[in-house]
Amino acid sequence: MSTANALERIFSVDYKNKIQPIVSVCMSGKRLENLNRPQGVTIDNSTGDIYVADCFNNCVKVFDCNGQIMFKFGDEEGEGKMNGPIGLAIYRDRILISQSSSCILNYHLNGEFVSRIGKLGQGELEFQYPRGLTFDESNGEVYICDSNNNRIQILSKELTYKTQFGQDYLKSPLDVKLTKEFIYILDESNLCFHLYNYNLILHKSIFSRGRGLQLIYPKFFDIDNSNNILITDYNYTFSSDYISIFNTQFDLIHKIFICYPSGITVDNRGKVIVVCDGGEHCLNIF
């Protein structure tokens, strides 16, 4: 078998077999692993460690690939103080954390604080409720959903301001991911995905309607190695919460029912990790 065919077998995930999680860690009481309104989640593909933004506990908690708690981090005072962490992005030996206090925190993966980036405002390196963020692994640049400023800010690999885009079309961007071709942005108020090219020009927008993309109250999304799109979505009215999975044409592939899904990530072999920020506040591994 060729290397290409072997990789295709690894990356071709049959999501229809993912009905129940293989691991579900329900959090309650005052244990270390207790979560309270978890938001973003990401995985270190080099180790399999899972990082969860534990929003109401003002920290990040780290689990191994089997859902066992390892440690937590987040300074209680000073420049590294966490206040409502939301989005997470890992690049090499560091993790960036967006938080509701309108700044970005830069930590080493071992939990050692490095720097604080930005402040409340509307200018360069100023944020109003930053949400999802991601690294461009080709050059180290960072894309940040500056949600209440209706834009994406791009930082250099040195974490200085580079540029911004999207103000003409975006309205409360929630999350952002990169493929080789496009920048994908999940837009809360417009209930759509915007696809930009790397010249920062809008390629197209896919709105929630009809038989294709349908969103009620989306939270986060991720893109697997086959460019399938996995979205967490609430539906309070009908109590029907899902992970919705779409192909590159935004045709629905599958839905996985799960209560109050929030952060979602897919590892490099198709394992799906989801946290739920209501009910039992769970970490689920499919």
C-alpha positions as CSV (number, residue, x, y, z in Angstrom):
1,M,0.0,0.0,0.0
2,S,1.3,3.4,-0.9
3,T,1.9,6.1,1.7
4,A,-0.8,8.2,0.3
5,N,-3.4,5.3,0.5
6,A,-2.3,4.6,4.1
7,L,-2.8,8.2,5.1
8,E,-6.2,8.2,3.4
9,R,-7.2,5.2,5.5
10,I,-6.1,7.0,8.6
11,F,-7.8,10.2,7.9
12,S,-11.1,8.8,6.4
13,V,-13.3,8.9,9.5
14,D,-16.6,7.1,9.6
15,Y,-18.4,9.6,11.8
16,K,-21.6,7.5,11.6
17,N,-20.0,5.0,14.0
18,K,-19.4,7.7,16.6
19,I,-22.8,7.4,18.4
20,Q,-21.6,7.2,22.0
21,P,-18.4,8.6,23.4
22,I,-15.7,6.0,24.2
23,V,-14.8,8.1,27.2
24,S,-17.1,10.5,29.1
25,V,-15.7,12.2,32.2
26,C,-18.6,13.8,34.1
27,M,-17.5,16.5,36.4
28,S,-19.1,17.1,39.8
29,G,-18.1,18.0,43.3
30,K,-14.8,19.7,44.2
31,R,-12.3,17.4,42.6
32,L,-9.4,18.7,40.5
33,E,-11.1,17.6,37.3
34,N,-14.3,19.4,38.1
35,L,-15.3,21.7,35.2
36,N,-17.6,24.7,35.3
37,R,-18.8,26.1,32.0
38,P,-15.9,24.8,29.9
39,Q,-15.5,26.6,26.5
40,G,-12.7,25.9,24.1
41,V,-10.8,22.7,23.8
42,T,-7.7,21.7,21.9
43,I,-5.2,18.8,21.6
44,D,-1.5,18.6,21.5
45,N,-1.1,16.1,18.7
46,S,2.5,15.4,19.7
47,T,1.4,14.0,23.1
48,G,-2.3,13.5,22.9
49,D,-2.8,15.8,25.9
50,I,-6.2,17.7,25.9
51,Y,-6.4,21.3,27.0
52,V,-9.8,22.7,28.2
53,A,-10.7,26.3,28.9
54,D,-12.5,26.0,32.3
55,C,-14.2,29.3,32.0
56,F,-16.0,29.8,35.4
57,N,-13.0,28.2,37.3
58,N,-10.7,30.7,35.6
59,C,-8.1,28.2,34.6
60,V,-7.0,25.7,31.9
61,K,-7.1,22.0,32.7
62,V,-5.0,19.4,31.0
63,F,-6.2,15.8,30.6
64,D,-4.4,12.8,29.0
65,C,-5.7,11.0,25.9
66,N,-7.9,8.8,28.2
67,G,-9.6,11.7,30.0
68,Q,-7.5,11.5,33.2
69,I,-6.7,14.9,34.8
70,M,-3.0,15.8,34.8
71,F,-2.8,19.3,36.0
72,K,-4.3,22.8,35.8
73,F,-2.8,26.2,35.3
74,G,-3.8,29.9,35.4
75,D,-2.4,32.6,37.6
76,E,-4.8,34.0,40.2
77,E,-3.1,37.5,40.2
78,G,-0.8,39.6,38.1
79,E,-0.3,39.7,34.3
80,G,-1.1,36.0,33.9
81,K,-4.4,36.2,35.8
82,M,-7.2,34.3,34.0
83,N,-10.6,35.7,33.9
84,G,-13.1,33.7,31.9
85,P,-10.8,31.8,29.4
86,I,-12.7,30.9,26.2
87,G,-10.6,30.0,23.1
88,L,-7.4,27.9,22.9
89,A,-4.7,27.5,20.3
90,I,-1.5,25.4,20.5
91,Y,1.6,26.1,18.4
92,R,4.8,24.3,19.2
93,D,5.5,24.7,22.9
94,R,3.0,27.4,23.7
95,I,-0.7,27.9,24.0
96,L,-2.7,31.1,23.5
97,I,-5.8,31.7,25.5
98,S,-8.5,34.3,24.7
99,Q,-10.6,35.4,27.6
100,S,-13.6,37.5,28.3
101,S,-11.5,40.2,30.0
102,S,-10.5,41.2,26.4
103,C,-6.9,40.1,26.2
104,I,-4.9,37.1,25.1
105,L,-2.7,35.1,27.5
106,N,0.5,33.4,26.3
107,Y,1.5,30.3,28.3
108,H,4.0,27.5,27.8
109,L,2.3,24.1,27.5
110,N,3.6,23.2,31.0
111,G,1.5,26.0,32.5
112,E,4.3,28.6,32.8
113,F,3.1,32.1,32.1
114,V,4.9,34.0,29.3
115,S,3.1,37.2,28.4
116,R,-0.2,39.1,28.2
117,I,-1.3,40.5,24.8
118,G,-3.7,43.3,24.2
119,K,-6.3,45.1,26.2
120,L,-9.9,46.3,25.9
121,G,-10.6,48.6,23.0
122,Q,-11.1,49.0,19.3
123,G,-7.6,49.7,18.0
124,E,-4.7,47.6,17.1
125,L,-4.0,44.8,19.7
126,E,-7.3,45.8,21.4
127,F,-10.2,43.4,21.8
128,Q,-13.8,43.3,22.8
129,Y,-14.7,39.7,23.8
130,P,-12.2,37.7,21.8
131,R,-13.3,34.2,21.1
132,G,-11.8,31.5,18.9
133,L,-8.2,31.7,17.6
134,T,-5.8,29.7,15.6
135,F,-2.1,29.5,14.5
136,D,-0.9,29.4,10.9
137,E,1.6,26.6,11.2
138,S,3.4,27.7,8.1
139,N,4.5,31.1,9.4
140,G,3.4,31.2,13.1
141,E,0.9,34.0,12.6
142,V,-2.2,34.1,14.8
143,Y,-5.8,34.7,13.7
144,I,-8.1,35.9,16.5
145,C,-11.9,36.4,16.4
146,D,-12.3,39.8,17.9
147,S,-16.0,39.2,18.3
148,N,-17.6,42.4,19.5
149,N,-15.4,44.4,17.1
150,N,-16.7,42.3,14.2
151,R,-13.3,41.5,12.8
152,I,-10.4,39.1,12.7
153,Q,-7.0,40.4,13.9
154,I,-3.8,38.8,12.7
155,L,-0.7,38.8,14.8
156,S,2.8,38.1,13.6
157,K,4.8,35.1,15.0
158,E,6.3,37.6,17.5
159,L,2.7,38.3,18.6
160,T,2.7,41.9,17.4
161,Y,-0.1,43.4,15.4
162,K,0.0,42.7,11.7
163,T,-3.4,43.5,10.1
164,Q,-7.1,43.0,10.4
165,F,-10.0,42.1,8.1
166,G,-13.7,41.3,7.9
167,Q,-15.3,44.4,9.2
168,D,-17.5,44.7,6.0
169,Y,-19.0,41.3,6.4
170,L,-18.5,39.8,9.9
171,K,-20.9,40.2,12.8
172,S,-19.8,38.5,16.0
173,P,-17.3,36.0,14.7
174,L,-17.1,33.0,17.0
175,D,-14.3,30.8,15.7
176,V,-11.7,30.6,13.0
177,K,-9.8,27.7,11.3
178,L,-7.3,27.5,8.4
179,T,-7.0,25.1,5.5
180,K,-4.5,25.3,2.7
181,E,-7.0,27.2,0.5
182,F,-9.2,29.2,2.8
183,I,-9.7,31.0,6.1
184,Y,-13.0,29.6,7.6
185,I,-14.9,31.9,10.0
186,L,-18.0,31.0,11.9
187,D,-20.3,34.0,12.2
188,E,-22.8,34.0,15.1
189,S,-25.2,36.8,14.2
190,N,-25.2,36.1,10.5
191,L,-25.5,32.3,11.1
192,C,-23.1,31.5,8.4
193,F,-19.5,30.6,7.4
194,H,-17.4,33.1,5.6
195,L,-14.5,31.7,3.5
196,Y,-11.7,34.2,2.8
197,N,-8.6,33.6,0.7
198,Y,-5.2,34.5,2.0
199,N,-5.3,37.8,0.3
200,L,-8.0,38.5,2.9
201,I,-10.7,38.8,0.2
202,L,-14.1,37.2,0.8
203,H,-14.5,34.1,-1.4
204,K,-18.0,33.2,-0.4
205,S,-20.5,33.0,2.4
206,I,-22.5,29.9,3.3
207,F,-25.7,30.9,5.1
208,S,-27.8,28.7,7.4
209,R,-30.8,27.7,5.3
210,G,-32.4,24.9,3.4
211,R,-31.1,21.3,3.3
212,G,-27.5,22.2,3.7
213,L,-25.9,24.2,6.6
214,Q,-28.4,24.7,9.4
215,L,-27.4,26.4,12.6
216,I,-29.4,27.5,15.6
217,Y,-26.9,28.6,18.3
218,P,-23.4,27.5,17.1
219,K,-20.4,27.7,19.5
220,F,-17.2,26.3,18.1
221,F,-16.0,24.2,15.1
222,D,-13.0,22.3,13.8
223,I,-11.9,20.9,10.4
224,D,-10.5,17.4,10.1
225,N,-7.7,16.2,7.8
226,S,-10.3,15.6,5.0
227,N,-11.7,19.1,5.4
228,N,-14.9,17.9,6.9
229,I,-16.4,20.6,9.2
230,L,-17.6,19.7,12.7
231,I,-19.8,22.2,14.5
232,T,-21.2,22.3,18.0
233,D,-24.7,23.7,18.0
234,Y,-27.4,24.4,20.6
235,N,-31.1,24.2,20.1
236,Y,-32.7,25.4,23.4
237,T,-36.3,25.4,22.1
238,F,-36.4,21.7,21.1
239,S,-33.7,20.4,23.4
240,S,-31.9,18.9,20.4
241,D,-28.2,19.7,20.6
242,Y,-25.8,18.3,18.1
243,I,-22.3,18.0,16.7
244,S,-23.2,18.6,13.0
245,I,-20.7,17.3,10.5
246,F,-20.5,18.7,6.9
247,N,-18.3,18.0,3.9
248,T,-16.5,20.6,1.9
249,Q,-19.7,21.4,0.0
250,F,-21.5,21.9,3.3
251,D,-23.7,18.8,2.7
252,L,-24.6,17.2,6.0
253,I,-22.8,14.0,6.6
254,H,-24.0,13.1,10.1
255,K,-25.2,14.5,13.5
256,I,-24.2,13.3,16.9
257,F,-26.6,14.1,19.7
258,I,-25.0,15.5,22.8
259,C,-26.3,17.9,25.4
260,Y,-24.9,21.4,25.5
261,P,-21.9,20.9,23.3
262,S,-19.3,23.7,23.4
263,G,-15.7,23.3,22.5
264,I,-14.7,20.7,19.9
265,T,-11.4,19.5,18.4
266,V,-10.4,16.6,16.1
267,D,-7.0,15.0,16.5
268,N,-4.8,13.9,13.5
269,R,-6.3,10.5,13.4
270,G,-10.0,11.4,13.7
271,K,-10.6,11.2,17.4
272,V,-13.3,13.8,18.4
273,I,-13.0,15.6,21.7
274,V,-16.0,17.7,22.9
275,V,-16.7,19.5,26.1
276,C,-20.2,20.4,27.3
277,D,-20.9,23.6,29.2
278,G,-24.3,22.7,30.7
279,G,-25.8,19.9,32.7
280,E,-23.0,17.7,33.9
281,H,-20.1,19.7,32.4
282,C,-18.5,16.8,30.6
283,L,-15.4,16.0,28.6
284,N,-16.3,13.5,25.9
285,I,-14.0,11.6,23.6
286,F,-15.5,9.9,20.5
